Amino acid sequence: MFNRRIFLALAAAGGVAACTGMTTTAAPPDIVGVAASNPDFSTLVTAVQAAGLVDTLKGPGPFTVFAPTNEAFAALPKGTLDSLLKPENKAKLVAILTYHVIPGKVMSADIAGKTLDVATVEGQKLHIDAKSGVKVNGANVVKADIPASNGVIHVIDTVILPKS
């Protein structure tokens, strides 16, 4: 009888939650988790792993990541990606990937209508033009404001390269 009362109480509580529209939603995964769950970012995830940046991008942040798609990586000159993924080119790969990251969480509404230069984690600055759409060093933001628990991802159509 006691177990039945507990069951009925729990069922009633669940029924109340369902009737009031209460739901539990999990926080979005971190930046690496979001990227890994999207097949359009498989090349980016491979590069982040090769660069040893997984733990950094799983860290507390917050970070804003301008994430190139697989197509953006495929548009690099032939052999460039293969070369970058070699262990002896890790420092260059790290520089390129961290050039796609700015500290802090910057949503598209924060920069709408503005033109600004922002420092990247790599150290150089990115030029962002958000007066008509959003361009980052000439790369188009094709999807903005993908939430992550430790920041935000904006999808870009070009791999942006820091000055040598």
Order of alpha helices (4+ residues) and beta strands (2+ residues): alpha-alpha-alpha-alpha-beta-alpha-alpha-alpha-beta-alpha-beta-beta-beta-beta-beta
